[in-house]
Amino acid sequence: MKNEKNFFREIPPLTSTDSFLVFDRVKDNFDFPIHFHPEYELNFIQNGKGVKRIVGDHIEEIEEIELVLVGPNLYHAWETHLCTEKKIHEITIQFDDKLFDENLLSRRIMRPIKEMFNRSSHGILFSKKTSQEVAKRICNLSRLDGMDYFLEILSILHDLATSRNQRILSSFTVDYEKFEVDDRMKIVYDYIQNNFSEKISLEEVSKVALMSPVSFNRFIKKRTNKTFVNYVNDVRIGYSARYLVEKDLSISEVAFRCGFNNIANFNRIFKSIKGVTPSKYREEFNGLKRIL
């Protein structure tokens, strides 16, 4: 495997008021790099025979249908590899690692889900039979809303947790201490989340973090493996991707709402992070749902 510093730290468009995000799209290739994020990810693929799955130190070609649960901060990716299908159906469900707190997970009824979450630190491949049994329900998620949406995902998680023939993928787990967000990083994170639509200077964020600009630059690079400017752009592009799918706004309106004052610059940065132009990204997605 590559050095972990080469892996991309994804910032999904998931806010503290959301419960689940469901990405549903049909595609002809996979071009997102090996990446990680603190959210759990349940990934369903249909018509993907020959695609290469990478989860931690595990690498394997997938079958026609598959369903994988990836735990927080575990490196993963799917690559086109030998797949020749032009209509690969991929549905990705992401949710915060703190959505289910310890008080809830300690309840007897939640024990199977808690144990599954613990195993997901290695990545879990569910059996072909299980994938086929839940496929219709997963494909229907983007048509649901409100509490029906929330309860159906919870029900799917429970059925997966109690399913047979689960397979652990990666031989190693993640050192979670590396990803603990200290108070200072949380202050920075909250500030950028609350002000991403405005101009944010290095000097003002340094003051918020009670650090000099030079010290803050080193701090943010160490914690995120990104420069300050790149980190802010990641947050802004995360929100712009969300707005492109959820809101009936022009691309220029999305750019300005997310803190970009130059549309050409927005298009360039969006493509460098997402791999496609904003207009192409909007076309590719069939649905994106969220709980407020």
C-alpha positions as CSV (number, residue, x, y, z in Angstrom):
1,M,0.0,0.0,0.0
2,K,1.0,3.6,-0.5
3,N,2.2,5.8,2.3
4,E,-0.8,7.0,4.3
5,K,0.2,10.6,3.7
6,N,-0.7,10.1,0.0
7,F,-4.3,9.3,0.9
8,F,-6.9,11.9,0.4
9,R,-8.8,13.2,3.4
10,E,-12.4,13.6,2.2
11,I,-14.7,16.1,3.7
12,P,-18.3,14.9,3.0
13,P,-21.1,17.5,2.9
14,L,-22.5,16.2,6.2
15,T,-23.3,18.8,8.9
16,S,-23.8,18.3,12.6
17,T,-27.5,18.6,12.2
18,D,-27.7,15.7,9.6
19,S,-28.2,12.1,10.4
20,F,-27.5,10.3,7.1
21,L,-26.5,11.2,3.6
22,V,-27.4,9.0,0.7
23,F,-25.5,9.4,-2.7
24,D,-27.2,7.5,-5.5
25,R,-25.8,7.6,-9.0
26,V,-25.2,5.5,-12.2
27,K,-21.7,5.8,-13.6
28,D,-19.3,4.2,-16.0
29,N,-16.1,4.5,-14.0
30,F,-14.5,5.1,-10.6
31,D,-12.0,7.9,-10.4
32,F,-12.0,9.0,-6.7
33,P,-8.6,8.4,-5.1
34,I,-7.9,6.3,-2.0
35,H,-9.3,8.3,0.8
36,F,-10.6,8.3,4.4
37,H,-13.0,10.3,6.5
38,P,-14.4,10.1,10.1
39,E,-17.8,9.0,9.0
40,Y,-19.1,5.5,8.6
41,E,-19.7,4.5,5.0
42,L,-22.0,1.8,3.6
43,N,-21.3,1.3,-0.1
44,F,-23.5,-0.7,-2.4
45,I,-22.5,-1.5,-6.0
46,Q,-24.5,-3.2,-8.7
47,N,-23.2,-4.1,-12.2
48,G,-19.7,-3.7,-11.0
49,K,-18.0,-7.0,-11.8
50,G,-14.3,-6.5,-12.3
51,V,-14.1,-3.3,-10.2
52,K,-11.2,-3.3,-7.7
53,R,-12.0,-2.8,-4.0
54,I,-9.3,-1.4,-1.7
55,V,-10.0,-1.3,2.0
56,G,-7.0,-0.9,4.3
57,D,-4.5,-3.5,3.2
58,H,-7.1,-5.5,1.4
59,I,-7.3,-5.5,-2.4
60,E,-9.8,-7.6,-4.5
61,E,-11.9,-7.7,-7.6
62,I,-15.6,-7.5,-6.9
63,E,-18.5,-9.5,-8.2
64,E,-21.7,-8.3,-9.9
65,I,-23.2,-7.0,-6.6
66,E,-21.6,-6.1,-3.3
67,L,-22.2,-4.3,-0.1
68,V,-19.4,-3.1,2.2
69,L,-19.3,-1.2,5.5
70,V,-16.2,0.9,6.1
71,G,-15.4,2.2,9.6
72,P,-14.2,5.8,10.4
73,N,-10.9,6.8,9.0
74,L,-10.2,3.5,7.3
75,Y,-8.6,4.0,3.9
76,H,-10.7,2.8,1.0
77,A,-11.5,3.2,-2.7
78,W,-13.1,1.4,-5.6
79,E,-11.3,1.5,-9.0
80,T,-12.7,0.7,-12.4
81,H,-9.9,-1.9,-13.1
82,L,-11.4,-4.6,-15.4
83,C,-15.0,-3.5,-15.3
84,T,-16.5,-2.8,-18.7
85,E,-20.1,-2.0,-17.6
86,K,-21.3,1.5,-18.6
87,K,-24.2,1.6,-16.0
88,I,-22.6,0.8,-12.7
89,H,-25.1,1.6,-9.9
90,E,-23.4,2.9,-6.8
91,I,-25.2,4.0,-3.6
92,T,-23.2,5.4,-0.7
93,I,-24.6,6.0,2.7
94,Q,-22.5,8.1,5.1
95,F,-23.2,8.9,8.8
96,D,-21.3,10.5,11.6
97,D,-19.4,8.3,14.0
98,K,-21.2,10.0,16.9
99,L,-24.7,9.7,15.5
100,F,-25.3,6.7,17.8
101,D,-23.9,7.5,21.2
102,E,-22.7,5.0,23.8
103,N,-25.8,5.3,25.8
104,L,-27.9,4.2,22.9
105,L,-25.5,1.5,21.6
106,S,-25.3,-0.1,25.1
107,R,-29.0,-1.0,24.9
108,R,-29.7,-4.7,24.4
109,I,-31.6,-4.1,21.1
110,M,-28.6,-2.2,19.7
111,R,-26.0,-4.7,20.6
112,P,-25.7,-6.3,17.1
113,I,-25.2,-2.9,15.5
114,K,-22.6,-1.9,18.1
115,E,-20.7,-5.1,17.5
116,M,-20.9,-4.5,13.7
117,F,-19.6,-1.0,14.1
118,N,-16.6,-2.4,16.1
119,R,-15.9,-4.9,13.3
120,S,-16.2,-2.2,10.6
121,S,-12.8,-0.8,11.8
122,H,-11.4,-3.5,9.5
123,G,-14.1,-3.1,6.8
124,I,-17.0,-5.6,6.4
125,L,-18.0,-7.3,3.2
126,F,-21.6,-8.7,3.4
127,S,-22.5,-11.9,1.6
128,K,-23.9,-11.9,-1.9
129,K,-27.2,-13.3,-0.5
130,T,-27.4,-10.5,2.0
131,S,-26.6,-7.8,-0.6
132,Q,-29.3,-9.2,-2.9
133,E,-31.9,-9.3,-0.1
134,V,-31.4,-5.6,0.9
135,A,-30.7,-4.3,-2.6
136,K,-34.3,-3.1,-3.3
137,R,-34.5,-1.4,0.1
138,I,-31.2,0.4,-0.4
139,C,-32.2,1.5,-3.9
140,N,-35.5,2.9,-2.6
141,L,-33.9,5.1,0.1
142,S,-33.5,8.2,-2.0
143,R,-37.3,8.2,-2.5
144,L,-38.0,8.3,1.2
145,D,-38.0,11.3,3.5
146,G,-38.3,12.3,7.1
147,M,-38.7,9.6,9.8
148,D,-39.4,6.9,7.2
149,Y,-36.0,7.5,5.8
150,F,-34.3,7.5,9.2
151,L,-36.0,4.3,10.4
152,E,-35.5,2.4,7.2
153,I,-31.7,3.0,7.3
154,L,-31.7,1.9,11.0
155,S,-33.6,-1.2,10.1
156,I,-31.2,-2.0,7.2
157,L,-28.2,-1.6,9.6
158,H,-29.9,-4.0,12.1
159,D,-30.5,-6.6,9.4
160,L,-26.9,-6.3,8.2
161,A,-25.6,-6.6,11.7
162,T,-27.5,-9.9,12.2
163,S,-26.8,-11.3,8.7
164,R,-24.7,-14.4,8.2
165,N,-21.4,-14.9,6.4
166,Q,-19.9,-11.5,7.0
167,R,-16.3,-11.2,5.9
168,I,-13.6,-9.0,7.6
169,L,-11.5,-7.3,4.9
170,S,-8.4,-5.4,6.3
171,S,-5.9,-7.0,8.6
172,F,-5.2,-3.8,10.4
173,T,-7.4,-1.1,12.1
174,V,-6.9,2.6,12.4
175,D,-5.1,4.3,15.2
176,Y,-8.0,6.5,16.3
177,E,-5.9,8.6,18.5
178,K,-4.3,10.1,15.4
179,F,-7.7,11.4,14.4
180,E,-9.0,12.7,17.7
181,V,-10.0,16.4,17.3
182,D,-8.6,18.4,20.2
183,D,-10.3,21.6,21.5
184,R,-8.2,23.9,19.3
185,M,-8.9,22.0,16.1
186,K,-12.6,21.9,16.9
187,I,-12.6,25.7,17.3
188,V,-11.0,26.0,13.9
189,Y,-13.4,23.5,12.3
190,D,-16.5,25.3,13.8
191,Y,-15.2,28.7,12.7
192,I,-14.6,27.6,9.1
193,Q,-18.0,25.7,8.9
194,N,-19.8,28.9,10.1
195,N,-17.9,31.3,7.8
196,F,-17.1,29.3,4.7
197,S,-19.3,31.6,2.6
198,E,-17.2,34.7,3.5
199,K,-13.6,35.6,2.9
200,I,-11.5,33.8,5.6
201,S,-7.9,35.0,6.1
202,L,-5.1,33.1,7.7
203,E,-4.6,35.9,10.1
204,E,-8.2,35.8,11.5
205,V,-8.3,32.1,11.9
206,S,-4.9,32.1,13.6
207,K,-6.3,34.6,16.1
208,V,-9.3,32.3,16.7
209,A,-6.9,29.5,17.4
210,L,-4.8,31.7,19.6
211,M,-1.7,31.0,17.5
212,S,0.6,33.0,15.3
213,P,0.1,32.5,11.5
214,V,3.3,30.6,11.2
215,S,2.4,28.2,14.1
216,F,-1.1,27.8,12.8
217,N,0.1,26.9,9.3
218,R,2.2,24.1,10.8
219,F,-0.7,23.1,13.1
220,I,-3.3,22.7,10.3
221,K,-0.8,20.9,8.0
222,K,-0.1,18.4,10.7
223,R,-3.7,17.8,11.6
224,T,-5.2,17.6,8.1
225,N,-2.2,17.0,5.8
226,K,-3.3,20.1,3.9
227,T,-2.4,23.8,3.7
228,F,-4.9,26.2,5.3
229,V,-6.1,27.4,1.8
230,N,-6.6,23.8,0.6
231,Y,-8.5,22.9,3.8
232,V,-10.9,25.8,3.4
233,N,-11.4,25.0,-0.3
234,D,-12.2,21.4,0.7
235,V,-14.9,22.6,3.0
236,R,-16.3,25.0,0.4
237,I,-16.3,22.4,-2.3
238,G,-18.1,20.0,0.0
239,Y,-20.9,22.5,0.5
240,S,-21.0,23.4,-3.2
241,A,-21.3,19.7,-4.2
242,R,-24.3,19.5,-1.8
243,Y,-25.9,22.7,-3.2
244,L,-25.5,21.5,-6.8
245,V,-27.6,18.4,-6.1
246,E,-30.0,19.7,-3.5
247,K,-30.8,23.3,-4.6
248,D,-32.2,24.8,-7.8
249,L,-29.4,27.3,-8.1
250,S,-27.1,28.2,-11.1
251,I,-23.5,27.2,-10.9
252,S,-22.4,30.8,-10.4
253,E,-24.9,31.2,-7.5
254,V,-23.5,28.1,-5.9
255,A,-20.0,29.4,-6.3
256,F,-20.8,32.7,-4.7
257,R,-22.7,31.2,-1.8
258,C,-19.7,29.0,-1.0
259,G,-17.2,31.8,-0.9
260,F,-15.9,31.8,-4.4
261,N,-15.9,35.2,-6.1
262,N,-14.5,34.0,-9.4
263,I,-16.4,31.4,-11.3
264,A,-13.4,30.3,-13.3
265,N,-11.5,29.7,-10.1
266,F,-14.4,27.8,-8.7
267,N,-14.7,25.5,-11.7
268,R,-10.9,24.8,-11.6
269,I,-10.8,24.0,-7.9
270,F,-14.0,21.9,-8.0
271,K,-12.6,19.8,-10.8
272,S,-9.3,19.3,-9.1
273,I,-11.1,18.0,-5.9
274,K,-14.1,16.2,-7.4
275,G,-12.5,15.1,-10.7
276,V,-15.4,16.5,-12.8
277,T,-16.8,20.0,-13.6
278,P,-19.7,21.3,-11.4
279,S,-22.1,20.8,-14.3
280,K,-21.0,17.3,-14.9
281,Y,-21.2,16.5,-11.2
282,R,-24.8,17.8,-11.1
283,E,-25.7,15.6,-14.1
284,E,-24.1,12.4,-12.5
285,F,-26.2,12.4,-9.4
286,N,-29.6,10.9,-9.3
287,G,-30.3,11.8,-5.7
288,L,-28.9,13.1,-2.5
289,K,-31.0,13.0,0.7
290,R,-30.4,14.4,4.1
291,I,-32.1,14.6,7.5
292,L,-32.2,18.0,9.1
